[in-house]
Amino acid sequence: MNISRRTLMRGIGAAGLAAAAPGIFSPAIAQSKPVRIGILAPRSGAMGTVGECGIRAVQWATERMNKDGGIAGRPIELVIEEETSPKDTIERFRRLVLQEKVDCVQGLISTGVSLGVAPVAEEEQALLIMWDGTTQDGVKEAMPKSQYVFRSTDNECEAVMASLLSIKYFKGKIKRIAGINPDYSYGRNNWEAFQQILKRAGVEVEVVAEQWPKVGTMDLTSHVAALKAAKPDFIFSSMLFADLPVFMKQGSAAGLFEGVNLALPAAGWQINQLKKEFMPENIVFGHNTLYFALPNASPLQKAFVEDYMGRYKEAPSWEADRAYFALAAYKAGVEAAAKATGRWPKLTEIIESIPKQKIESLGGPGQFRADKIAEQTFYQGLSTNQNSYDFPTLKTVDSFTADQLQKPPGVDFWEWLKTSKLPV
């Protein structure tokens, strides 16, 4: 297999960087040697466009940070490798660590891949900050006491939020539910979480259909026909890859959505492909941790979105936020530890420092918990086609923080779902 790889250098030399940030870091800290950040992200296949969005964001962040002094006076250099299968991605991770000698590896979107890479990071004692990857085995945390691995928010956050908003906006109209979800643990757990939350809220429903297409299935006509025959009044789908626009287009053509409400917790990943011509309005539409058209967005988000849409002529998905957050967290951890020690910090000092930092990311404030799992802000709402784009935006914007949507450390997800104080 030919491996897509390139090394990028952004910004200016360390002397210029030190001059750009006078008095912040001493000569003992500011060094000519760049901080090398390894990036593992998909470039092709079902997650290719998502990975590319994250890469664009981390390149943007690198350029912006280098103009402002890099990391503790040292310029940032990106070394980009492709995330593909677990086996090949593990090989590339080892190459980044052992041959490229990167200071930190960031990226990873597929939990199936990150579950394979994370133990290798622990074995190599290499810092790994994931974008969207987790170390969840189903809903169970498989690495509760990692030393070197920082993980994304839990996989179920968007489904919990979409379930709560479905009740908020459609309670009394949800009686016959159907699900079409990807046929692996993410899809099955999200569908189960939706039903459990309905039950807890006292919403009595009949499950009239369950469809489980394999990821990447592009002919969904049989699934659409089965759903239509079941006559649901509400459809829940955690589809999130290139098959989601296919489902929506084929469902629209078949008249599936007439008189039916929908929840699409992860639709924002495919925002540019979900065209208004086949998208009904008033969908519970999930944007995860970045809604590009957020009212009262921060200056940071406004600058990024303007640059991104101007350059690429499309809207960024939440993977941009995840990529920015990972780099910003590393920068904040290094600089806090450097300030405390008066020198370039050791790896253990950086790792200890990162969970203590409050991070301003593209989508809003966030941080890592002490167990190295991220807490960020999530955005969803009801969709509208009344806008200047060729895809839906939100007419209502709801936001929850991850501590409202994910289980605390050491707690079983299903028990937490039964007993927690959910924001509904």
N, C-alpha and C positions, 0 to 999 in steps of 0.2 A: 504494500500500500504506500502510495506517495503521501507523505505527511506535510500538511500545510503549516509552515512555520516562518515567522519573521521576527526580527528584533527591531524595536522602535526606540528612538531617542528623542525626547522632547525637551525643549528649553535651552538653557545656556549652561556654561561651565560653573563649577562650584564657586569660583571667585566672584563671578557676577551674581550668583545666588546669594552669597554672603553679603555682598554690597546691597542687594535688594532688601535684605532684612537685617540692617545693622543693629548690633547690640543684643540681638535675640539669642544667638548661639555663639559660643566662644570658638576660637580657632581649634581647640582640642576636640570640639564636636563637629564643626563644619569641615568636611573632608572632600578631596577631589573625587574620590571613588563614588560612583553613583549607587543609589539604592536600587537593586535589581528586583523587580516584581514579576514573577511568573504568572501567566494567565492561561487557564484551561477553559475553553468555551467551544461549543459546537459551531461549526462553520457551514454545515450542509445538513441535509436530511430534515426530519420533522421539526427539529429545534434550531435549524440554521439561521432563520431570520431573528429568532429570539437571542441567540448567541451573538449575532452581529450587532444587535442593539446594545447589548452589554459591553461589547468591545468598543463600540463608538463612544459610549459614555465614559469608560475608563481612560480612553485616549484623551477625551475632552477634559476630564479631571486632571490627568497628568499634565497637560499643557497649562491648565489654569494654576495648578499647585506649583509647577516649576517656575512660573512667572512670579510667584509669591514666595520663593525661597525653598521650594522642594520640600523635603522632609528633614527637619533639623539641619538645614543648610546644605543638604546633599541633593543633587538632581535625581529625579525618578527615571528609571529606564524600564520599559516593558519588554518582556520576552514572551511571545504569544505562541501557544501550542493549541492543538485542536482536541476537544472532548468528543470521543466517539464511543467505542465499546469499553466496558470496564477494563479488560485486559490491555488494550492499546493505550488507554488513558493512564493506567498505572505506569506503563513503560515511559510515557511522556512526563509524568510527574517525577519519576526517578531521574530522568535526564535533566529536568529543570533543577532539581536539588543537587544531584551529584556531579553533573557536568557543567551546567550553566551557573551553578553556585548562586542561585537566587536567594535573596534574603527572606522572601515570603512568597507563597503560592496562593493565588486567589482565583475564583471562578467556580465552576461546576454547577450544573443545573439539574441534571437527572439524579434523583436519589439512588437509583439503581447503580449508577457509576460512583457516586460519592460514598456509598456503603463499601465499595471496593477500595477506594483511594484512602479513606480516612485511617484504616489500620496501618497502612503503609506510611502515612505521615507520622503516626505515633512511633512506629518502628524506626524511622529515619530521624526522629526528633526534629521535624521540619514544620514550621508554622504554616497552617492552611486556614484560610478564611473563605468560606463558601458564599457564593452568591445566592443560589436558590436550593442548593443541595442540603440534605439533612442526613442524619444517621439514624433515621427511624426505620424500624422493622415493623411495617404496618403502622400502628399508632404508638408502639412501644419504642422508647429511646434505647438504642442498642449500645450507645457509648456515653453513659451518664457522667463519667468522670474523665473525660478526655483532658489531656495535658496540652496538646498542640493544635487541636482542631476546633475552630469556631464555626458554628452552623447557622443556617437560616432559621427563620421562624418556622413553627410546625406546619406540616402540610395541610392540616385541617382548618387553619384560620379562616380562609376565604369561604369555605363551606359553612362554618359556624355563623359567620357574618351574614351570608346570603340567606341562610335559614331564618335568622332573626328578622331580617328585613322583609322576607316573604310574609312572615306573620304580621309585621308592622303594616305593610301596605295591602295585604290581600286576605287578612283574617276574615272568615265568613264566606270567602270565595274559593277556599281550598277544600275540596271534598273528595275528588277522584284524582289521585296523583300517579304520575308515570315518571320513570327515570330512564335516561340514556346516558350512560357513564362509561369511561374507558375500563376495559377488562383487566384491571390489576388493582393492587391494594389501595392506591390513591382514590380511584373511582368508587370502589366498593365501600371504603370507609366514609367517604363524603356522602354517599347516598344513605348509608346507615345513620350518619350524624343528622342529616336532614330529617329523617323519620323520628329519631329520638327527640329532637328539639320540638317538632310538632306535637309529639305525645306529651312532653313536659309542659307545653303551653296549653294543653287541653284541646288541641285541634284534632278532632276525630276525622280520620281519612280512610279511604279504601285504596289500596295499591292495585291499580288496574293493569300495569305493564312495567316490566323491567327489561331493558335492552343493554347488552354488554358487547359493543363492537371492539374488536382488537384495535390497538393504536395504529393509525396509519391507514385504516380502511377508508377508501375513497368512494366506494359505491355503497351508500347507506339507504338505498331505496327500500330494501326489505325491512329495515329497522323503522323507517318512516311509515311504511304501510302498517306495520304491527302497532305502532303507537296510535295512528289515526283510527284503526279498528277498535282500539280500547276506549276511545272517547274520553280522554282525561280532561279535566279543567285546569290542571297545573302540571307543567313539565319541569323537572329539575335535571340539569346536565352540567357535570363538571368536566366535560370535554374541553381541551385547551390547546390541542395541536392543530395542524392544518386540516384535520377532519372536521373541526367545528364549523368553519365557513361552509364546507361542503354540506354538512347536516342542515344548516340554516337555509341554504339555497335550495336544497332538495325538499326540505320540509315546507318551505314557502310555496314552491311550485305545486306541491300536493295538497295545499290548503290545510296543512296540519295545524297551523297556529291561529286559525279563525276561532275566536271565542275562547282561546286558551292563554293563560298567563304563564310566564316562564321565569326561571332563575338560572343565570349563567355566571357562576361565581368567579370563573377564570377567563371571561371573555376578553378582557383587556390585553391578553397576550397576542390576540389576533385582531386587534382594533382596526388596522389598516385594510384587512381583508373582509371585514364584516360590512358589506355595502348596504346602504339604506334601501336599495331597490328590493332586497329580500329580508330586511330586518324589521320585524314589528316593533312598535314603541311600547313603553312601559314595562320593559324587561328589568328584573333585578340584575344589574350589570356590574360585574366585579372588575376593579382595576388594581387590586392588590395594594402595593405600597407607593404607586405613582399614578395620579390622574393628571394628565398633561394640561387640562383646561381648568385646573382647580381655581375657584374664586379666591381672591386674597392669597394667592401663592406667594412664597417667599421670593426675595430678589434672586436667590440662587436658582430656584426652579424656573423663574421667568427667563433668566439669562440662558439656562440650558435649553429649555424648550424652544426659545426663539432661534438659537444657533442650530439646534438639531433639525427643526422643521425647515429652516431656511436652507440648510445644506442638503438634506436628504429628501425633502418634499414629502415627508410622512410624519406621523406622530410617534413619539417614543413609548414603548411599553414599560412595565414596571421593572424589567430586567436592567434598564438603565439605572434605576434607583439602587437596585441590589449591588451593581458593580461599583457605583460611586460610594455607597455606604461602606463596602469592604475596604476600599482604599483610604477613605476618610478615617475609618476606625483605626487602621494600622498607623496612619500618620499621627493621629491624636495620641495613640498609645506610646509611640516612639518619642514624641516630643515631650509628653508629660514625664516619661521616665528619664529622658535626657536632662530636663530641667531639674529633676530631683537629684540626679547623680553628678551633674556637671561634666558628663562625658557621653560618648555614644553608648547606649545601654546594651546590656547583654540580652540574649533572646528570652531568658526567663523573666527578666525585668519588664520587657515589652509585653509578654503574655500576661503578666500580673497586672499591668497597667491598663490594658485595653478595656476590661469590663468596668472600669471606674470612670470611663469617659462618656460624656454626653455628646452625641454626634448630630450635627446638622446635615441631613442628607437631602437629596433632591425632593423627596416626598414629604419631608418633615423631620422632626426630631426622632432619634432612636438611640439605642444602646445595646450592649451585650450584657446578659445576666451573668452572674458569677459562674454558672455552669456552661458558659460560652454559647448560649443560644440567644439569637437576636430578638429584640423587642422593637417593633417599628409601628408606624401608623398605617392603617388600611382604609381604602376608599371604595365605596360602592354607592349605588343609588338607582333610581328609575331612569331608563334611557329615553331619549327623544331624538327624532330625526329633524327637528326644527333648528338647523344650524347651517353654517356655510361649508361644511365638510361633506364628503361622500360616505361617511360612516356616522354611527350614532355618538352622541355625547350624553351627559347626564343632566336631567332637569332638576333632580334633587341630589344632593351630595351628602352622604352620611359617612362619618369617620369613627373608627374604633381603634384603640391602641391594642397591641398584641397581648398585653397582660389581661385584657378582657376576653380574648379569643383563644388563648392556648393554655394548656394545663401547666401548673407550676412544676418546678423541679421535683422529680421523684413520685409524681402522682399519676395514677392510671387515668387515661383519657376518658374512658367510658364512665368511670366513677365520678370524675370531675364534671362531666356533662350532666350527670344526674343531680349533683349537689351544689354546683357553683352558683354564684349570683350572676346570672347572665343579663347583659344589658338589653332587655326586651321590654 
